Amino acid sequence: MRQKPLPLVYKGLKLDCGYRLDVVVENRVVVELKTVDTLLPIHEAQLLTYLKLSGIRTGLMFNFNVPVLKDGLRRMVL
């Protein structure tokens, strides 16, 4: 599995790889993978940024550092 580069344009300057998306499914869902104690607002902000910049409306965040995986799942929609 490879990360997908997300180009970024700022004030006319194009950065070919401003961000790296963990997983993109069928160009319809951004999947962000984490292994943290708790998901924080900064993690949600990161996923929202990826959604806005990519134009993809749906995102999933998985935190694998939980006893039950469903407790580490968050879905976000623009």
N, C-alpha and C positions, 0 to 999 in steps of 0.2 A: 504494500500500500504506500502511496506517495502523497505528499501534501500538494495541494494545488496552489500555485502562486496567484496572487490577486494584485494586478497592477494598480498603481495609485498615481493620480494626476493632481498636482498641487501648484497653483499659480503658474500654469503652463509647463511645469517641469514634470516629466513622466518618469516614475520609478517603476521599472519592470517587475520588481517583486517587493512591493510595499508591505504586504501581509502574506501569510501562508495559511490557507484553510486546511484543516485536518482531513476532512472527507467531504466531497460533494457528490450527491446521489442524483443522477439523471438531470443535472442542472436545475433541480427543483428543491433540494433540501441540503442545507449546510449542517454538517455534524461536527461538533466540537467535543474533543475527548479530554477529560481531566482526571487527575488522581490527587485530589486535595481533601483536607479534612472536612471542609464545608464549602459549598458554592457561595461565593460572595457577590455583591452587586457589581464588582469590577469584572467578574466573569460574564455576567449577563450583559454588561456594557460592551465587552469584547465581541460577543456573538451578535449583538445588535449592530455594531459597526460593520462586521462582516456582511450581514444581511443588507444593510443600506448600500455599501460600496459594490456588492456583487449584483444587486438587483434581484436577488433571490428572496422570496417572501417568507419561507419557513425554515426554522432552525431547531436542531435538537442538541442538547448538551448532556453528555453522559459523564457522571463522576463514578469512577470504578472503585473509589476508596470508601465503600459503604457495604454493610453486611448483606443488604437486599438491594439488587440493582435498580429495581423500580423506585427506590427512595432517592436515587442519584440521577434521576431523569428529569429534565426540564424541556418544555416545548415552548418556542417563541414564534409568533407570527406578526409580520408588519401589517 
